[in-house]
Amino acid sequence: MRTAQQWIDELGLQPLPGESGWWAPASASETAVRAGERELPAFTAIHYLLDAARPVNVWHRLEPDDTHVLVDGGPVEYVILTDGRPPQRLVLGRDVAAGQTPVVTAPAGSWKGLRLLDPAGFALMATVVTPGWTEDRVRIGLPEEEAARWTGAAPWLTADLVERLNRP
């Protein structure tokens, strides 16, 4: 088993500005797909890691679907806010009998925030965005009006949790 620092060193992970965590590009599709008026790679993939120094991936919204697969460590709590649906609270982890899942997908256009459940631990994930990620199709930081709208939408979605996921 590797440590978080070994993964950071071996994969060349760097701090992820804005969102927090560690990341490095992994791959991108050579196939292009049409997304509105532009052509993009069918997917882009990164290595992504949360650790004790960077335990939270702050609220962010991507226009494309965003799928996370646990590679090592965990578990990680995900809160996903999608218009027209109840808020979701999922745990990316290996204990399927306890309700965890090794794969989480945040639908296109949803807000998501995630955090390590063991703040002293780490989680290495592979994340795949379809169609491919571009800087102009992401928004970081849950706006106040969205925070107010979603706070209390489920008994567990407290003002404290919403705020914790807005701080790296």
C-alpha positions in Angstrom: 0.0 0.0 0.0 1.2 3.5 -0.9 0.9 6.6 1.2 -0.7 9.8 0.0 2.8 11.4 -0.4 4.0 8.4 -2.5 1.0 8.8 -4.9 1.7 12.6 -5.1 5.3 12.0 -5.9 4.8 9.0 -8.3 2.0 10.6 -10.3 3.5 14.1 -10.2 0.3 15.5 -8.5 0.1 19.3 -8.0 -2.2 21.4 -5.9 -5.5 22.1 -7.6 -6.1 25.8 -7.5 -9.6 26.9 -6.4 -11.1 23.5 -5.7 -8.3 22.1 -3.5 -6.9 18.6 -3.5 -4.0 17.3 -5.7 -4.3 16.5 -9.4 -2.4 15.6 -12.6 -3.8 14.9 -16.1 -4.1 11.2 -17.0 -5.4 10.9 -20.5 -7.8 12.4 -23.1 -9.8 10.8 -25.9 -8.5 11.1 -29.4 -12.1 11.0 -30.6 -13.9 14.3 -30.8 -17.6 14.9 -30.0 -19.8 17.8 -30.7 -20.8 19.8 -27.6 -22.9 22.7 -28.7 -21.0 24.7 -31.3 -17.6 23.1 -30.6 -15.7 19.9 -30.8 -14.2 18.5 -27.7 -12.4 15.2 -26.7 -15.0 12.5 -25.9 -13.5 12.4 -22.4 -10.6 13.7 -20.3 -9.3 11.9 -17.3 -7.2 13.0 -14.3 -5.7 11.6 -11.2 -7.2 13.3 -8.2 -6.2 13.0 -4.5 -7.5 14.4 -1.2 -5.3 14.1 1.9 -5.0 15.6 5.4 -3.6 18.8 4.0 -6.3 19.2 1.4 -9.3 17.1 2.7 -12.1 19.0 0.9 -12.9 19.5 -2.8 -15.0 22.7 -2.6 -18.4 23.1 -4.3 -18.0 23.2 -8.1 -20.3 22.9 -11.0 -19.3 21.2 -14.3 -21.3 21.4 -17.5 -20.4 17.8 -18.4 -20.9 14.5 -16.5 -18.1 13.9 -13.9 -17.3 10.3 -12.8 -15.0 9.4 -9.9 -13.5 6.0 -9.4 -11.8 5.1 -6.1 -8.2 3.8 -6.7 -6.8 3.8 -3.2 -7.8 5.0 0.3 -11.2 6.6 1.1 -13.9 6.9 2.0 -15.0 10.2 0.6 -18.4 11.9 1.2 -20.0 13.4 -1.9 -22.9 15.9 -1.8 -24.5 16.4 -5.2 -27.1 19.1 -5.9 -29.0 18.7 -9.2 -31.9 20.9 -10.2 -35.2 19.0 -10.2 -33.8 16.2 -8.0 -33.5 15.8 -4.2 -29.9 16.4 -2.9 -27.8 13.3 -2.9 -25.3 12.2 -0.2 -23.1 9.3 -1.4 -19.9 7.7 0.0 -17.1 6.7 -2.4 -15.5 3.7 -0.7 -15.0 0.0 -0.7 -17.5 -1.1 1.9 -20.4 -1.8 -0.4 -22.3 -3.7 2.4 -22.3 -0.4 4.4 -23.8 1.5 1.4 -20.6 2.8 -0.1 -19.8 2.7 -3.8 -16.5 2.6 -5.7 -17.9 4.8 -8.5 -19.8 8.1 -8.2 -21.1 10.2 -11.1 -22.2 13.8 -10.7 -24.6 14.6 -13.5 -23.9 17.4 -16.0 -24.8 20.8 -14.6 -24.9 19.7 -10.9 -23.1 21.2 -8.0 -20.8 18.8 -6.0 -18.7 19.1 -2.9 -16.6 16.3 -1.4 -14.6 15.6 1.7 -12.5 12.9 3.3 -14.5 11.1 6.0 -11.2 10.3 7.8 -9.4 13.6 7.9 -6.1 11.9 8.6 -6.5 9.6 5.6 -6.4 10.0 1.9 -8.3 9.0 -1.2 -6.8 8.7 -4.7 -9.4 8.8 -7.5 -9.5 8.6 -11.2 -12.0 11.1 -12.6 -13.4 11.1 -16.1 -15.3 14.1 -17.6 -17.5 13.5 -20.6 -17.3 15.3 -22.9 -13.8 16.5 -22.1 -13.1 19.2 -19.5 -12.6 22.8 -20.5 -11.9 25.7 -18.2 -14.8 27.7 -19.4 -17.4 25.0 -18.4 -16.7 25.0 -14.6 -17.8 27.2 -11.8 -16.1 27.1 -8.4 -17.7 28.1 -5.1 -21.4 27.7 -4.4 -23.1 31.1 -4.7 -24.9 32.4 -1.7 -28.3 32.2 -3.4 -27.7 28.5 -4.2 -26.5 27.8 -0.7 -29.6 29.4 0.7 -31.8 27.4 -1.7 -30.3 24.0 -0.9 -29.7 24.4 2.9 -32.3 22.3 4.7 -33.5 20.6 1.5 -32.7 17.3 3.3 -32.3 16.9 7.1 -28.6 16.2 6.7 -27.9 19.2 4.4 -27.2 21.7 7.2 -25.8 25.2 6.9 -22.6 23.9 8.6 -22.1 21.2 5.9 -22.9 23.6 3.0 -20.3 26.0 4.5 -17.7 23.3 5.2 -17.8 22.3 1.5 -17.2 25.9 0.5 -13.8 26.1 2.2 -10.7 24.2 0.9 
